[in-house]
Amino acid sequence: MNVKYNDLENKRVFITGGGSGIGSSIVEHFCAQGSEVYFIDINVNESKKLIDEIKKKNFSVPTFIECDLLNIKQLQQTISNIIKEKGPINILINNAANDTRHKIDDVTEEYWNERMNVNLRHFFFTVQSVKKSMIENGGGSIINMGSTSWMIGQGGMAAYTAAKSGVVGLTRSFARDLGEFKIRVNSVVPGWVMTQRQIDLWLNEESEKELMHRQCLKEKLMPHEIAQAVLFFSSDQSSGCTNQAYVVDKGWL
């Protein structure tokens, strides 16, 4: 059964990395709530496919803007244009990330910096960009997408896990700094979510067996289950929640 959050209807939502994976499910779920959704991505084809699928379901149609998160000036200008033309952003979802695996000896200084920029840096600058309009509008909700990878000691992607652990500190600092303005800042922390990318690159008989052994709930974690948590922390139904890192992983031990 789908839950209807009446307070999310017509709310202006900005989502990074919304064209595929978890992000696309988040976009769709907000559109189902009747929210005014703007999402950015560098994958134009997947983003257009998502919009077509949402139209077929008669949900609110989102606005896609092609934007490279590595270009902070472009990112900030994109947000500024939305605020100037449409009004303040009520809800910010920092979702975009890339968990490409890498060996320790293969990491160069340039690669390290690129991983930080892809997985953490833009979180700060999106918040910086929406802060003023949220304050003037009397509040807002910010969701930073984390990862359980660093919590369980996932190997083979140290730069990614370092960046994702940084999301926790960033979330807590923003929650403290922005709380007096009625801006709530939380993190939703997914386990291993079965996006198409994860299935194609890393899911096999051995890894699935290990996953089912380690998870308390013996079923795959799906993108919609992450989106459902994001909706809750975006809604006023979670009005007492800020400074939290909420894990959605089916009990991955």
Stockholm file with secondary structure:
# STOCKHOLM 1.0

chainA/1-253         MNVKYNDLENKRVFITGGGSGIGSSIVEHFCAQGSEVYFIDINVNESKKLIDEIKKKNFSVPTFIECDLLNIKQLQQTISNIIKEKGPINILINNAANDTRHKIDDVTEEYWNERMNVNLRHFFFTVQSVKKSMIENGGGSIINMGSTSWMIGQGGMAAYTAAKSGVVGLTRSFARDLGEFKIRVNSVVPGWVMTQRQIDLWLNEESEKELMHRQCLKEKLMPHEIAQAVLFFSSDQSSGCTNQAYVVDKGWL
#=GR chainA/1-253 SS CCCCCGGGTTCEEEEESCSSHHHHHHHHHHHHTTCEEEEEESCHHHHHHHHHHHHHTTCCCCEEEECCTTCHHHHHHHHHHHHHHHCCCSEEEECCCCCCCCCGGGCCHHHHHHHHIIIIIHHHHHHHHHHHHHHHTTCEEEEEECCTTTTTTCCSCHHHHHHHHHHHHHHHHHHHHHGGGTEEEEEEEECSBCCHHHHHHTCCHHHHHHHHHHBSSCSCBCHHHHHHHHHHHHSGGGTTCCSCEEEESSSBC
#=GC SS_cons         CCCCCGGGTTCEEEEESCSSHHHHHHHHHHHHTTCEEEEEESCHHHHHHHHHHHHHTTCCCCEEEECCTTCHHHHHHHHHHHHHHHCCCSEEEECCCCCCCCCGGGCCHHHHHHHHIIIIIHHHHHHHHHHHHHHHTTCEEEEEECCTTTTTTCCSCHHHHHHHHHHHHHHHHHHHHHGGGTEEEEEEEECSBCCHHHHHHTCCHHHHHHHHHHBSSCSCBCHHHHHHHHHHHHSGGGTTCCSCEEEESSSBC
//
